[in-house]
């Protein structure tokens, strides 16, 4: 039986700078918290900083736009028959590879948003940082098992239970007091994500990619 919360706490005990990679759907799952309150709660749990996984989605969207434009530039005619398969869901990608192998060649070589984000964090803040994904998808736990850039993956349910256990409920702690006492920044680092935050919404990936296309949709 895996215990990813214990593994996360072990990273804290090792003195690692542990970054939380927070899935964009946090806004609906933790609607009882403001963004500032949730960031403060995560820091009180022991996280060094909180960053949006959607930043990785922005990186993937940019790369996908480049691939589409290159395909258009190199061979306009073949683009009509070219199929691009890209998904933020590793379970979907694995399904295609194992159950529909005839379509495997059309899967783009882009990293998943989570993997892109983990690599971005380590490139930006140092390779000695640890990255813990927090989101609704249990398939991300397999990603954490496969890719060394992702140290642990915990679910929203894991986090909700952890917050209850430590009594870090919005009505029980004051963000401003925490800010004053710890002099901590209770916001996303290094900045908010762009349209990558739309990935959980139907058509969100396409909308994010269109932002990076040079007038071609």
N, C-alpha and C positions, 0 to 999 in steps of 0.2 A: 504494500500500500504506500503510495507516494505521499509525502507531506511537504508541499512546496512552501507553505508558510514557515515551517521550521528551517528549510533551506535558505529562505530569504533572511530570517533572523540570524542565521549563522554568518551570512555576508556582513551584517551589521557588526556582529561580534568580532569579525576579522579586521574591523576597522576600514572596510572598503568604502569608497565613495559610491553609494548605490543610487542609481537614477531610476525613477519610476517612469516607464513608458506607458502613458495612459491612453487607452483607446478612445476615439472620439464619441462613442456612445455613452460615455460617462455622464454627459449632459442630461440624458433621460433616466439613466439608472440611479444617479445621485442628485435628483432634482431638489432634494431637501437641503442640499449644500450649495452655497455659492461656489464659484470657481476658486475664490480666495480661501474659503473655509476648507475645501477639499485639499488644496495644496498644503495648507497649514496642518491639517490632520495627518497627511502623509509624512510631513516633516517631523511631526511629533512622534509618529510611529518609528522613525529612524532613517527615513530616506534623505539623502543629501540634497536632491533636487527632483523636480517633476517636469517632464517634457511630454509633449503631445505626440503620440504615435503617428498622427496625421501629417507630421512633418515628413515622415518617411513616405507617406502617400503623395505628398507634393513632389518629392524626389522622383518617385516612380512615374508620376504623371508627366513630368518634364522629359524623362527618358523615353517614355512611350510616344510622346509627341515627336521627338527626334527620329525615332524609328519609323513612324508613319510618314514624316516628311522625306526621309531618305528613300523610302520605298517609292514615293511619288516622284521624286527627282530622278532616281535611277531608271525606273521603268514604269511609265504611266500606265501602259496597257496591262501589265501583269498585276497591278494593284487590284484590279477588278476581281481577279481570281485568288488573290492572296488573302488568307484568313489569319487574323491575329487573335489569339486566345490569351487573355490576361485576367488574373483574378487575385484579389487580396486574400482569398481563402485558400490556405494550403491543402485543406481537405478536398476542395474542388480540383485543384491541380493534380493531386495524387489519384483522384478518381479517374480523371482523363487518362493519365499515364498507365493505369492498371486495367481499367475497364474499357477504355476507348483508345487504345494505342495508335490507331490509324490517324488520330488527330494530334498526337504528341508533338509532331514536328512543327505544329503551328503555335505551340505554347511559347510565349515571349521569354527571353532570357533575363528579364528584369527580376531583381530580388523582390520579395514580398515587402509591403510597406513596413512591417515590423522589423524585418531583417535590415532593410535600408536605414531605418531609424536607429537601430542598435549600432550599426556601423558608423552612422553620422555622429552619434553621441561619443563614441570612442575616438573618432578622428578629431572631434572638436574639443573634448574635455580630457582626453588622455586614455591610452589603451588599458590603464590599470583600473578604470572605472568598471563597475558592474551594472548590468541592465536587467531590471525586472519588469516584465510586461504585466499590465493589469487590464483585463478586458473580459468580454462575455464568451469568448470562443475557446473551447477546450482543445481544439486542433492546434492552437498556439503552443500548448504544452509539448506536443511532438516537435514543433519547430525549435523549442528551447532544448530539447534532447539532442537534436541534430546539429544545430549551429552554435559554435562556441561563443559567438558574439552576444547571444541571448542567454543570460545566466539562469533565469527562472521565469516561469509564467504562472501567475495566479489569476483566479477568476474574480469577477465582481462579487460573487457569493463569498469567496474567501475573504476579500477585503471587507465586505459588509460585516461578517462575523468578527473579524479582527477589530474593527472600529467599535463594535458593541462590547467586546471583551475588555477593551482598554478605556471604555466610556468616552470615546471621542465623538460624541454626537453633537450636532450643531448647537443644541440648546445647553450643552454642558461645558462648552469652552468658548473663550472669547478670542477671536482672531487678533484683534488689536492689542490685547494683552500679550499674546504670543509674539507678535511683531516687536513690541516694545522691549520685552524681556530678552528675546533671543537675537534681535536685530536682523531677523531673517527676511528674505524676500519671499512672499507667498504668491508667486505667479509662475507661469510656465517659462522654462528656459529652453533655448536662448531667446525665444519669441513665440508668439502664437502662430499656429499653422494657417495656411491659406485654404484654398478650396479642397485640399485633401481631406478636410474635416467632413466633406460631403460623401465620402466613400460608403458609409453605412446606409445611405439613402438610395432608393431606386434611381439609377441613372447618374449617381454621384460621380462615379469614376469617369464617365464620358464627359461630364461637365468640367471636371478638374483638368482633363487632358486638353479640352478645347481652349482653355485659358492659355496654353502654351503653344498652340498652333498658330502659324503665321497667316491668319485670316482664312485658313482652309478648314472646313468642318466636314 
